């Protein structure tokens, strides 16, 4: 009994220690802010000079920004996969990394929204989408569903965190006042009474169920932005599940990277174990195989028939000017994890980290390849008198800086969230591991 | 046929064809310098030209100097744009066509084309007093009315001679309905007036009018060489009512927001209410957690 109480103490100490002030963290934060400021400067120049500073022109009017947007939406889907699907299936080992998945989901879906605004030449007209939008347009559905998913993800972060907050506010007495106030607010007066426990878990289950259709919708609707047109390469019926399955691959890759970095920096090796990397790598094989199945359908079926438009498009991808990007995306983002993670030695933390970084690069390239080559083959041929730089698309320095800046913003959000809240849901973890929770902590501070 | 195909395949032949087409299109036709009007500028030729003009030209160009050409790019032929061009240019255009205008060399013979040009020239103020000869058409009394009850068109044609009206019997009359691009003949052949100079015909009941069923019915004396262009127009609700379906009034996926299909509207807000209902329920219950 006493020993058990001790282990809960160790758990809370280990999980809450990284939340304290740390010099290395401050340097990292400063570094991120400086990089972000540079991209803000680039954005200001785009804002004042217009979208002409990008490589986008009349024909390729969706460039790197939209590719990046699709990538962000894709990665954010990991929140739904890990905390909802795995949670509803009552898979216990996933508990220590569910909160990380939710951090990633929030960061990426928020930045996805920003990526859309960055792509607008007149962002001050953003609200025209809502005031003058047409409900028939998938763009309006996308705005709706991205917002909904962000709200659900935030709730799915906050609700499972309520017991942790109740403990944290009492255990971190020397923390700054604003932090204690925030913890107090987010603990919602939780005292672990049986009624509260039951009600809270019911609410979490409602959220888990709600987020599944919304999670599927966010990426399906994003795919419809493309698939609802007649463009070669986009005009396909499987784009919804194709995007969703690809999203899981990108999401799991980003989760493994975050796991590795947080585990190493916050010294959480005891909680996020080698077993977690092994299992996440296996999960990656599963989602990559599903993605492979959709890729086979997406490319073999039109490739077998080679209709006139598909012929031009697919030959550009398979052995034409886009083949470098295409095969990099396919091999890095899909084949590599399947082939490597089959072998047990590759499922150790460092190989998992390296492969996941490659998968994430492949996943990003894949979205780039989905968006741009199709636009280079418009419905009607580009007339010859059109200036040379309208025929091709080369992202400019400003564009790359801004895109990198949105990625920095993702890191910034994850960093701040990980420093603000305990990254491991320690109350739930203790329940799973049969560590006796010292509820006296909640009661002794009641006065 | 085979030989022709072989010729067509030769690159230089195609080159010549393209060059010729370019020359014709740019109005640099050789014929414009060569062609001179072989006809005299007679009142008779102008009158003949007018008849030909009515058949093929008026539907797009409108009557000269009335400004009823259907498009700005298709000029009113009574304006300076056309009148300032020389006969050769007009002849080349009429013969070979230009832009969207077809070639008329297989439609009207050489003389007919020149008659049309004479007719167009008659709108040139400087040419007005150069017309050779005059045509004096007989004065006609032409009454045309439609009996709405019996849907019959009744007409009377007589020649006015020294205050007396002499009925014209066995006179050919053409009936038309005015359509957007010209006159639609109502009957295959002209009908003849009786001994009293009268003619009575039942109007077919399958003529479509506008949204109210209004149509313009035209009775015209066929022999314009003798009588000139004599016609009477009656305007009334003698046709069937045309129902025009405006696609923009329907609820479609491509319509404006107000015209959204009901199923989509229902689905969108239905899903939105369910999901956000759940979200608000969770938030509401979360804030009541304290009381439990």
Boltz contact constraints between the chains, C-beta under 6 A:
constraints:
  - contact:
      token1: [A, 134]
      token2: [B, 257]
      max_distance: 6.0
  - contact:
      token1: [A, 135]
      token2: [B, 260]
      max_distance: 6.0
  - contact:
      token1: [A, 135]
      token2: [B, 268]
      max_distance: 6.0
  - contact:
      token1: [A, 136]
      token2: [B, 253]
      max_distance: 6.0
  - contact:
      token1: [A, 136]
      token2: [B, 260]
      max_distance: 6.0
  - contact:
      token1: [A, 148]
      token2: [B, 275]
      max_distance: 6.0
  - contact:
      token1: [A, 188]
      token2: [B, 286]
      max_distance: 6.0
  - contact:
      token1: [A, 188]
      token2: [B, 289]
      max_distance: 6.0
  - contact:
      token1: [A, 189]
      token2: [B, 290]
      max_distance: 6.0
  - contact:
      token1: [A, 193]
      token2: [B, 292]
      max_distance: 6.0
  - contact:
      token1: [A, 195]
      token2: [B, 292]
      max_distance: 6.0
  - contact:
      token1: [A, 196]
      token2: [B, 289]
      max_distance: 6.0
  - contact:
      token1: [A, 196]
      token2: [B, 292]
      max_distance: 6.0
  - contact:
      token1: [A, 199]
      token2: [B, 292]
      max_distance: 6.0
  - contact:
      token1: [A, 203]
      token2: [B, 282]
      max_distance: 6.0
  - contact:
      token1: [A, 203]
      token2: [B, 285]
      max_distance: 6.0
  - contact:
      token1: [A, 206]
      token2: [B, 278]
      max_distance: 6.0
  - contact:
      token1: [A, 206]
      token2: [B, 282]
      max_distance: 6.0
  - contact:
      token1: [A, 207]
      token2: [B, 282]
      max_distance: 6.0
  - contact:
      token1: [A, 210]
      token2: [B, 278]
      max_distance: 6.0
